[in-house]
């Protein structure tokens, strides 16, 4: 089975119009139609995106922080950044030793 992705449109009479040439051998084909977002849905998504961006700008202007999520802001206020040279395996081993009193 060969698969192609093509773009087209449905006219007012309900006929499928494919705007690209199809390079397949003549014969029966199976057609799967995926409709793009409607204009109203796009407008709603654009509004949501704009509102999200405005919230991000507000959060950034309040205080510079390591996160944009309000819930985590307090978590990061009293913490120190992790060293770039941190050996994760060694840190895990030390944690397990403390946890199990080894």
N, C-alpha and C positions, 0 to 999 in steps of 0.2 A: 504494500500500500504506500502510496506517495502522498505527502501532505504539503499544502501550500497555505500561506497566509496572505489574503487579499483584502483590499478595502473596497467598499461599495456603498450603495445607498438603497433605500426602499422608496419608491415614488408614491404619489397619492393613490394610485390604483392598486398598490400592494405588490408591485413587481420588483424583483431584485435586479439592481443595475450594478455590474462589476466594472469599475473604472480602469482596470488593468488587464492586459492580455493574459490568458491562461495557457501555459505551455504544457498541456497534458494530451495524451492520446484520446481520440473520440471514444465515448462510452458513458455508462452511468457513473455518477459521482454521488458521494454523500456530502451534504452541506450542513455545516454547523454555524449558526448565526449568533454572534455576541454583540449586543447593542451597546454603543458608547453611552456615557452619562448624558442624561437629558440636560438641556440648558438650565432649567431651574435647579437641578442637583449640582451642576457646576457652580452656579451662583452661590448656593448655600455653602459648598465646600470652600469657595474663595472667601466668603464672609468669615467662616470659621478660621481659616488660615490667617486672615488679617487680624482677627481678634486675638489669636494665639500670639502673633508677632507683637501686637500692642502690649499684651501681658508680659512678654519676654522683655520688652524695652523698659516697662515699668519696674520690673524686678531688677534689671541691671542697673537702673538709675538709683534705686534705693541704696543698696550697698553692694560692693563687689564681693562675690562669694564664689565658691567652687561648684555650686549647683544652682540650677534654675528652679528646682522643685522646692516649694516653700516648706514642705514637711521635713526635708533633710537639711535645711539651712542651720538650724540649731545644733544638729549633730556635728557639723563640720566647724563650728565656731571655736571649739576648744581643742581641736586636734592638730597635731603637727603633720606636715607632709612626710610621706614615706621616702626613704633614701633610694636613689636610683641604683645603688649598689647592693640592695637587699638580696640576701640569699634565701629564697623562699623555702627550699628544702631544709636548710638549717633552722629557720624560724619555725617551721612545722615540727621538727624534731624537738626543739627546745620547749614548744608548747605542749607536746605530748608527754615529755619528761615531767613537766610541772603538773600536768593534769593527773598523771598516774603515779606521782611521787617516786619516780625512778632515780 
